[in-house]
């Protein structure tokens, strides 16, 4: 339909009248009577993209994220698969490292998805976290710099890690292998993120024993809390017998879809249960988050103005600013 046809649907005296009803004002020359689009109106695709770009540029001009007074070691775990553990680990790490913080990602999942997303080679035979757990190499020897940010490093996982569960069983102090490796690391980093496999085996136990904090991603979908109860019971056992410093410090809500009532119900339920440990930022469903790993990149590098990237950037700032333990969170 042409603009002349559109204009014919509106009485000429209305089209030529100003917003306040005065004659001759018009809508900035639009005889159709239709106001121009606000480029930052989020209700339109163009407006949403423009607003995201403005926010991304504004974020780059902010002050660097605060660095912690002590190294923060954070295990990202949830025994339920597909909740965004690796996506969360990679993008929080990339966001922090891009804003003045030194970060190490330890890929403890045999699938090696975090290594892939950070552009790190992890084929069989590459020095990896498997060698560290079995005592064949110190952690410093397997850490590789990622091209995502100047201060971002990764200890990659290879398929060899799949057999580590069995091989660790017969070793002395099998639950403390990762903790000792991190303690003896010479590289100076502010954050250590440990990407756990979707299970509660010896690899996850090593991560919980090594960490001071636990971050649980919970998707905004049906059965969101399924499996979290069992994970928390394991955390209590680790606290009682192996690592008294471990705290559940952070809950991050992922895969939020504002179009569904269920998503809002899950958000409300999780916040009621976990209180201030839930980050105020929620991570939306976003196709860029799914596409980025296939290019060996985090979403923040792949598309820094996407909703997913901006959400992880906001979540990382919130994580950094709230400190190690938000408002004295309980065990």
N, C-alpha and C positions, 0 to 999 in steps of 0.2 A: 504494500500500500504506500503510495507516495505521500509526501508531506502535505500536498494540496488536498488529497483525499482526507487525511487526518484532520486537517484544518477545517474541512467542511463539516465535520462532526461537532464542532464547537461554534456556538454563535459568535459572529464576528465582534459584536460589542463586548463579549466576554474575553475573547482572545486578545483584544486590544487594550483591555482594562488592566490596570496594575494589580499587584497582589492585595493592595488595600482597597481596591474597588475604583480607584481613580482612573480616568480615561487616559489612554495613550501610554500607560506604563508597560503593559505587555509582560511577557516572561523573557526579558532580555532579547526581544526581537523574535521570539518563537510564536508565530501566528497560530500554531496549533493549540496554544494554551498549555502545552506540556512543559514543565520546568526541566532545565538541563540536569543531567546526572551529577551528583556529588561524587568526585573521584575517590573520596575516602568513605563512601557509604558501604558498609560491610554487607548489606543485604543484596548487593549485586556482585557477580563474579569479578568484574573489573575493579570495583571498589574494594573488594576484599584483597585482591592481589596488590593494589596500590597501597592500601593500609599496611599490609604485611611488609612491603618494601620499605615504607617509611619507618616502621618499627625496627626493622633489621638495621637500617642505617643509624637510627637513634641508639640502638644497643651498642653499635661499634664505637660510639662516641662516649659511652659511659666509662666510669672509672673501672680499672681492673678488679676482678673478683678478690675479696679478702683472702689472704693465705692463712691457713690454720696455724696455731701456735705449736701444735704437735701433729705428727703425721697421722692422717686419717686412713684407716684400713677398713674398707667397706666391702662386705660380701653381698652380691646381688643374687638372691635365691628365691625360688618358689618351685616346689616339686611338680606343680602343674605346668605342662608344656604349653608353648604358644601364648604366653602372657606378656612377652616383650622384655625378657631378661637381657638378652644380648643387645637388642636395640637400645634399651635404657643404658646399659653399661657403656656402649660405644659412644652414644651421643652426649651423655653427661660428661664423659671423659674428654671428648672433643671440645665441648663447650667450655669446660674449665681450662683446658690447655690453651685455648684460643684467647683466653682473657687473663693471662699472666700467672697461671698456676701450673706446677709441674705434676704430671699424672702418669702413673704406670697402670696398664691393664694387664691382668693375669688371666689368660684364657684357660679355664679349667674344664671346658666342655670338649670331649673328644671330637665333636663335629667341627670344631675350629671356626665357628661362624664369626666370632669377635675378631679373630685374626684376619679373616677374609675381609670384613668390613673396614678394617684399618689398613688394608693393602699390604699385609705382611705374608710373606711366603711361609707356608706351613705343610709342605709335602713331607712324606715319610723320610726320615734321615736328617731333617733340619734340626739343629739344637733347639730343644723345646722344654716346656715345663715338665714333661715326662722325665727327662734326664735329671731335672732338679729333684723331683720327688723320689727318684730311685737312688739319689746320692751320687750320681755320676758327674754332675757339673754344679757350680755355684750359680745362683740366680743371675748375677751380673753377666755371666757369659752367654745367656740365652736371650737377654733383653735386646730388642731391636727398636730403633727409632721409627716412628710412623710419619709419613708425609702429610698427615692431616694437620699437624700443628708442630711448631718448633720444640715444644716441651712435652710431647706425648710419646710414650713408649709402650711396647707390648712384649710380653713373654708369651710366645705363640703355643698353640696346642697342635699336636699331630695325631694321626690315627693310632699311633702307639699308645696314646693315653687310654684307649679303650681297654687295654689289658692291665692297666695300673691297679684297678680295684683288686684283682686277684693277686698281683705281685706284691702289693703293700701288706697283705694279710700276714705274711710271715716275717715282716720286718719289725725291728725294735722301734718303739715310739712312733708307730705308723700314723697316728692322728696328729702328730706335731711336726711332720716333715715340712709343710709349707710355712708354718710359723717360724721355724728355725731359719729357713732359707731367706725369708723377708727380713728377719732380725739381723742377719749377717750381710745383707745387701749394702754395698758401698755407695750406690747411686743415690743422690739426694732427690727425693720426690716428696710432694705435699700430700698426694692422694694415691692410694692403691685400691683399684677396683678389681674384685675377683668375680669373674663371670662363671657361675656354677652350672653344672649339668642339671637337667630336670629329674633329679632323683635324690634320695637321702643316703647314698652310699658313702664310701670312704673319701671320695673326692670332695663331696659337699661337707663332710665332717672336718676334713683338713681346712677347708675355707672358713668354716665357723670357728675353729680353734685359732686360726691365724688372725681373724678380724676383731676389731673393736666394735664395729657397727654392722647391723644387718639392714639392708634395704630390700623391701619386698614389693615388686611390681604386681599390681592386682588389676585385671582387666574389668572393664565396666560391662560385664555380661552375666548371663545366668550361670549359677554355680561359681561365682567369682571367688568365694571364700573356701571353695572345695580344696582340701589339701593344706590350707594355711594352718589349720589347727594342728595337724600332725607335724608340720615344720616347726611350729612354736613349741610343741612338746619336746622335740629334739633339741631346740635351742635351750630349753630349761635344763635338759640333761647335760648339755655342753657347759652351760653356766655353772652347774653344780659340781662337775667333776673335772673339767678340762680348761675352762676359760671364763673366769669370773668377770672379766672386763666386758664381755660381749653384751651388747644392748640392741634391742630392736629400736632403731633411731628414726627410720624413715619408711613411710608407705607412699608409693607413687601410683596413682590411678591412670591406667593406660587404656587405649582403644575406646575412648569416649565418643559416643555418637549422640549429638544433641537432638537428633530427630526422634529418639526413642525415650519413652517414659522409663523404661527399664534402666537405662544408663543413669538417670537422675536418682532412681531408687537405690541403685548400688552405691553411688557416691554418698548418699545420705547415710546408708547403713554402715559403710566403712568408716565414715567420719564419726558416727556415733560410737562405734566400737573402739577405734584406735585414737580418737581425739586429735591432739596437736601433733602427733607423729605423722599425720597425713599432710603431704605438701599441698599448698593451696592451688598449685598449677596442676591441671589434668592434661594428659596427652591425648589428642584427638586421633581418630582413625584418619590416616593420611597416606595416599598412595606413594608419596615421595619417600616415606620411611621404609616402605617395602622395596622400592626400586634401588635405593642407594647402595646396599651391600653388593648387588650384582655388578656395580662399577668399582668395587673395592674402595668405597668411600663412606663416610658418615653422612647423614642427611644434611648436616650443617655445611658440608663442603659441596655436596651434590646439588642442593637447592636451598641456599641460606634464607630465602624469603618464604619458604613453604610454611604452612601452619605447624607441621610437625617439628621443623627445625626451630621455629620461634618458641614453641612450647618447651622443648628441651633446653633451650637457652635460658628461658625464664626459670625452669625447674632447677637448673644448675646454679643460677644465681641465688635462688632461695636456699638451696642446700648449703652453699658456701656461707651465706650470711647468717643462717640460723645456728651455725656452729656444730660442735660434735654431738651434743645431747640437747635437744630442744626442750627448754624449760624444765629440766630435771626429769625427763621421761623415765618411767619405771622400767625395770627389767622386763 
